Amino acid sequence: MLVQLITILSTAVLSSVLTLALAYWFVEKHLKRRFELRLKELQEELGSALQERVKQGVVEGVASIPSTEVLKDTGQALSATAGDLVRSGLETLLGSGSGDSGD
């Protein structure tokens, strides 16, 4: 009875190992090459589509840039605001200004 059990188990293990080996060989020999070719095709297709979309986005972005007059006004306003922030920060750090002299 023990011999029969060992025979059954060894047959099952060997069958599994053989099946896995054949499946691995089949994937490596046939499917891997197909997957790699398909992956390269998809890369080329997606690369072209991505390139077109980026180009279109850049063109739309450049077209939507405001005129130089608007940019000039915005730049001046931004500079004034930044200057005010720096001035108030320095006044706070150095203790000068109208807020602390009354104590």
C-alpha positions in Angstrom: 0.0 0.0 0.0 2.9 2.4 0.8 4.5 1.6 -2.6 1.2 2.5 -4.4 1.0 5.8 -2.5 4.6 6.7 -3.4 3.9 5.7 -7.0 0.8 7.9 -7.2 2.5 10.9 -5.5 5.6 10.7 -7.7 3.5 10.4 -10.8 1.6 13.5 -9.9 4.7 15.5 -9.0 6.5 14.5 -12.2 3.4 15.2 -14.3 3.2 18.7 -12.7 6.9 19.4 -13.3 6.6 18.3 -16.9 3.5 20.4 -17.5 5.2 23.5 -16.1 8.4 22.9 -18.1 6.4 22.6 -21.3 4.3 25.7 -20.5 7.5 27.7 -19.8 9.1 26.5 -23.0 6.0 27.4 -25.1 5.8 30.9 -23.5 9.5 31.6 -24.1 9.6 30.2 -27.6 6.4 31.5 -29.1 4.4 34.0 -27.0 7.3 36.1 -25.7 8.3 37.1 -29.3 4.7 38.0 -30.1 4.3 40.1 -26.9 7.5 42.0 -27.6 6.4 42.8 -31.2 3.0 43.9 -30.1 4.6 46.0 -27.3 6.9 47.8 -29.8 3.9 48.5 -32.1 1.9 50.0 -29.2 4.9 52.1 -28.2 5.2 53.5 -31.7 1.4 54.2 -31.9 1.3 55.8 -28.5 4.5 57.8 -29.1 3.0 59.3 -32.2 -0.3 60.1 -30.6 1.5 61.6 -27.6 3.8 63.7 -29.8 0.8 65.1 -31.7 -1.1 66.0 -28.5 1.9 67.7 -26.9 2.5 69.7 -30.1 -1.2 70.7 -30.2 -1.1 71.7 -26.6 2.0 73.9 -27.1 0.4 75.5 -30.1 -2.8 76.2 -28.1 -0.8 77.5 -25.2 1.2 79.9 -27.3 -2.0 81.1 -29.1 -3.7 81.8 -25.7 -0.8 83.9 -24.4 -2.1 87.5 -23.7 -0.8 90.5 -25.5 2.4 92.1 -24.3 0.5 95.0 -22.8 -1.5 92.7 -20.5 1.7 90.9 -19.6 3.5 94.2 -18.9 0.6 95.4 -16.6 0.5 92.0 -14.8 4.3 92.1 -14.3 4.2 95.6 -12.8 1.4 94.6 -10.5 3.2 91.5 -9.4 6.4 93.5 -8.8 4.5 96.0 -6.7 2.9 93.3 -4.6 6.2 91.5 -4.1 7.8 94.7 -3.0 5.1 95.4 -0.5 5.4 91.9 0.9 9.2 92.2 1.3 8.9 95.7 2.9 6.3 94.5 5.4 8.4 91.4 6.2 11.5 93.5 6.8 9.6 95.9 9.0 8.3 93.0 11.0 11.8 91.5 11.4 13.6 94.7 12.2 10.8 96.1 14.5 10.5 99.3 12.6 7.2 100.8 11.5 4.2 102.3 13.2 2.9 99.2 15.0 5.6 98.8 17.8 6.6 102.3 18.6 3.7 103.1 20.9 4.7 100.7 23.8 
